[in-house]
Amino acid sequence: MSTDATAPVSNRATYAQRVAFVSEIAGRLHSYGTTAQRLELAVVALAQRLDLDCEPWSNPTGIILSFSDPTQAIGSSDITRVIRLGPGSNDLHKLALADQIADAVAGGQMSIAQGHTALRQLDRDATWRDNAQMLLSFCLGSAGVAGMWRLPWLDVVTAGVTGLLIGLLQFYTDRHVATREASDALAALLAGFIAVLVASYIGPLNQNSVIIASLVVLLPGMALTNAVNELASQHWVSGTARFAGALTTIMKLTVGAMIAVTLANLMGLEPVVRASRPQADWVEWASVMVAAFAFAMLFRAAIRDYPWVIAASLAGYAISRYAGQHWGGPAGIFLAAMLLTAAGNLFGRLKQRPGAIIRLPGIIMLVPGSISLRGVLSLLQQQNVDAGESALLTVLNVVMALVAGLLFGNLLIPARKNL
């Protein structure tokens, strides 16, 4: 076997080593929040550069990879890998590093053994700084969204404090198997009970809005958007499973919030509920900045990417808001999604890095998670289909506008790579 550093990777690594490396990359892309269609295209592209034939099949909880060596007789080298994984979470920093490592290995700048070593270095336990950053993202994200909705200061503070407590609760539930499945319901129970206590003893609140803002980090708006996007890309199984998962999350959040309100009624609490949005324009835009910074931390972006992430979040919100004022809400969301998707693809071409660094934060302000939860809460609280129908119809319009924007954005500027 050649040991020349300039030789193709396929000449310097065995078939089994190449299969193992592609399988490792596929698992990591899934864990870092890559959707099915983008993951499959990225894996096929990497396999081709390593002189492999690969047929991937991705779903939200696993991957099946079928490999063969094109230089061998048909059927003589077939290998199938089944990788069971949990639903991924967005990690822009590790996604960019994994993409960089895959390019280095495929380009011959790094051996497959070195690539495996570099990938394993990404697996480190969270430090106290990482945990503090996640807690801060929960707190600032909830307060920022409440400010974006122009809620009164008491509402903003209540949402921020509740978001912080939900972050602490998540650390506990994630470490205990018995509470992990009920973590969303417990978070909503906590948010609902705090909102009721504040509205009963301190001052009136926009109760549902405060509860939803407190839970903003847990809302499945991105999952709903990705699900419909996968269905539009003819990834039926993955899209259906992801859609079902998003609906399940909404149901668990709704159940938790309703239990809190019911317990408050049984305890004789009488929360004062109001509908008030008194804040000035500067509060809204300052809150957008706070929320954008929180999402940069939540998506675990590298520090050097914070300006890109924050700028993309601001651009997505501004485009959807002002275009929506002129042409209607769905048109504004479509335009924002299309331009931010195209901008992400352009970023990938110019910087040779994943376009998700721009695309993901650019559309996070547009996703319909809060609207969907509000619709279900209204439906259950009033026991009237008409109460939630309007909000749920709005969710459908937002999702369709988002998916159309993603599809046309890829047509406007095609991606250099699929991440």
FENJOJO-V438677 format. One record per residue. N is the residue number from 1. PHI is phi in whole degrees, 0 to 359 (999 if undefined). D_LAST is the distance of its C-alpha to the last C-alpha in Angstrom with 1 decimal. Layout:
N/PHI/D_LAST
N/PHI/D_LAST
//
This chain:
1/999/32.9
2/292/32.0
3/249/31.3
4/294/30.5
5/296/27.5
6/268/26.6
7/288/26.7
8/303/23.7
9/301/22.2
10/297/23.4
11/273/26.9
12/249/26.7
13/221/25.4
14/286/26.8
15/301/25.2
16/297/25.2
17/295/23.4
18/294/20.6
19/298/20.3
20/298/20.4
21/291/17.6
22/297/15.2
23/296/16.4
24/295/16.0
25/297/12.3
26/300/11.8
27/298/13.9
28/287/12.3
29/300/8.8
30/297/11.0
31/294/13.1
32/268/10.7
33/93/10.1
34/283/7.2
35/287/8.9
36/300/10.7
37/292/9.7
38/288/6.0
39/296/7.3
40/296/10.1
41/294/8.9
42/294/6.9
43/293/10.3
44/299/12.4
45/297/11.3
46/294/12.0
47/299/15.1
48/297/16.4
49/291/16.2
50/260/18.3
51/59/20.7
52/233/20.0
53/262/20.0
54/222/17.8
55/241/17.8
56/269/15.5
57/220/16.4
58/244/14.6
59/219/16.3
60/298/16.3
61/237/18.8
62/172/18.0
63/221/16.7
64/241/19.0
65/237/18.3
66/249/21.0
67/248/21.4
68/208/24.0
69/263/25.2
70/295/25.7
71/273/28.6
72/256/30.6
73/298/32.6
74/301/30.9
75/88/30.9
76/277/32.1
77/233/28.8
78/294/27.0
79/226/25.3
80/239/23.7
81/246/21.9
82/248/21.9
83/243/20.0
84/271/21.2
85/224/19.0
86/278/19.5
87/305/17.3
88/286/14.4
89/233/14.5
90/291/12.1
91/219/12.3
92/294/10.4
93/293/12.7
94/291/12.3
95/299/8.5
96/295/9.0
97/292/11.9
98/297/10.7
99/297/8.2
100/296/11.4
101/294/13.6
102/299/12.0
103/296/12.3
104/294/15.8
105/292/16.9
106/295/15.9
107/275/17.5
108/88/20.6
109/284/20.7
110/217/20.6
111/285/22.3
112/296/20.9
113/298/23.4
114/295/22.3
115/298/18.6
116/299/19.9
117/298/22.0
118/296/19.2
119/293/17.1
120/296/20.4
121/292/21.0
122/285/18.1
123/270/20.4
124/234/23.0
125/292/25.0
126/296/24.6
127/272/27.2
128/299/29.5
129/292/27.6
130/298/24.4
131/294/26.5
132/296/28.2
133/296/25.0
134/293/23.9
135/299/27.5
136/297/27.4
137/294/24.2
138/297/26.0
139/294/29.1
140/291/27.7
141/297/25.3
142/294/28.2
143/295/30.6
144/297/28.3
145/294/27.6
146/299/31.4
147/292/32.1
148/300/29.8
149/276/31.9
150/62/35.0
151/287/36.6
152/298/39.7
153/298/39.5
154/298/40.7
155/296/37.9
156/297/35.3
157/295/36.9
158/299/37.2
159/297/33.6
160/295/32.6
161/295/35.0
162/296/34.0
163/301/30.3
164/298/31.4
165/294/33.5
166/294/30.8
167/300/28.6
168/297/31.5
169/297/32.0
170/297/28.4
171/301/29.1
172/289/32.2
173/293/30.9
174/293/27.8
175/264/30.4
176/230/32.8
177/300/32.1
178/297/34.9
179/254/33.3
180/296/29.6
181/291/29.6
182/263/31.8
183/298/29.9
184/295/28.7
185/295/32.2
186/295/33.8
187/297/31.7
188/292/32.7
189/299/36.3
190/296/36.3
191/298/34.9
192/295/37.5
193/291/40.4
194/296/39.8
195/299/39.6
196/294/42.8
197/298/44.6
198/296/43.8
199/291/44.8
200/272/48.0
201/243/49.2
202/249/47.6
203/184/46.9
204/293/45.5
205/227/41.7
206/280/39.4
207/302/39.0
208/297/36.2
209/296/34.1
210/293/34.6
211/299/33.7
212/293/30.4
213/297/29.6
214/296/30.4
215/262/27.9
216/302/25.1
217/292/22.8
218/267/23.4
219/292/23.1
220/267/20.7
221/299/19.8
222/294/16.0
223/295/16.6
224/299/18.8
225/297/16.4
226/297/13.6
227/298/16.5
228/292/17.8
229/298/14.5
230/293/14.3
231/297/18.0
232/294/17.6
233/270/15.2
234/67/18.1
235/262/16.6
236/296/20.0
237/294/20.4
238/297/17.2
239/297/17.7
240/294/21.4
241/296/21.0
242/293/18.6
243/296/21.0
244/297/23.9
245/297/22.5
246/295/22.1
247/297/25.6
248/296/27.0
249/298/25.7
250/299/27.4
251/296/30.5
252/295/30.7
253/296/30.4
254/296/33.0
255/300/35.3
256/299/35.2
257/294/36.0
258/292/38.8
259/298/40.4
260/298/40.6
261/294/42.3
262/295/44.6
263/298/45.6
264/298/46.4
265/296/48.6
266/295/50.4
267/278/51.0
268/83/52.6
269/287/50.1
270/233/50.1
271/293/47.0
272/266/47.4
273/253/44.6
274/222/44.2
275/241/41.9
276/217/41.6
277/225/39.0
278/269/41.1
279/287/38.7
280/280/38.6
281/301/35.7
282/295/35.2
283/293/34.6
284/301/31.9
285/285/30.0
286/296/30.7
287/292/29.3
288/298/26.1
289/297/25.8
290/297/26.6
291/295/24.1
292/297/21.3
293/296/22.3
294/296/22.4
295/291/18.9
296/298/17.7
297/289/19.7
298/297/18.7
299/276/14.9
300/55/16.1
301/290/14.8
302/293/16.4
303/304/19.7
304/293/18.8
305/265/15.9
306/304/18.4
307/301/19.6
308/295/16.2
309/296/15.6
310/294/19.2
311/298/19.4
312/295/16.5
313/297/18.3
314/297/21.6
315/296/20.5
316/300/19.2
317/293/22.5
318/294/24.7
319/297/23.5
320/295/23.8
321/290/27.2
322/283/28.9
323/292/27.6
324/295/28.6
325/295/32.0
326/271/32.6
327/237/31.1
328/103/30.6
329/304/28.1
330/300/25.8
331/295/25.8
332/296/24.8
333/294/21.9
334/301/20.8
335/296/21.1
336/297/19.3
337/296/16.2
338/294/16.3
339/292/16.8
340/288/14.3
341/294/11.5
342/297/13.0
343/296/13.3
344/296/9.7
345/295/9.1
346/294/12.3
347/301/11.5
348/298/8.6
349/291/11.4
350/280/14.2
351/261/13.0
352/57/10.8
353/222/8.5
354/300/5.1
355/291/6.2
356/299/6.2
357/299/9.3
358/262/11.0
359/295/9.9
360/296/10.6
361/293/14.0
362/293/14.8
363/256/15.3
364/296/16.5
365/287/20.0
366/258/20.1
367/292/19.4
368/265/22.7
369/299/23.2
370/294/26.4
371/293/27.9
372/295/27.5
373/294/29.3
374/297/31.9
375/296/32.7
376/291/33.2
377/299/35.3
378/297/37.4
379/298/37.9
380/282/39.2
381/293/41.2
382/263/43.1
383/50/43.2
384/219/42.8
385/300/40.2
386/297/40.5
387/295/39.5
388/262/36.0
389/297/35.6
390/298/34.9
391/294/32.0
392/292/30.5
393/294/30.8
394/297/29.0
395/302/26.1
396/300/25.9
397/296/26.0
398/295/23.3
399/298/20.9
400/296/21.7
401/295/21.3
402/297/17.9
403/296/16.6
404/299/18.4
405/297/16.9
406/297/13.3
407/294/14.4
408/285/16.5
409/296/14.2
410/291/12.0
411/284/15.4
412/295/16.6
413/225/14.1
414/298/11.9
415/287/8.4
416/292/8.9
417/221/5.9
418/265/3.8
419/272/0.0
//
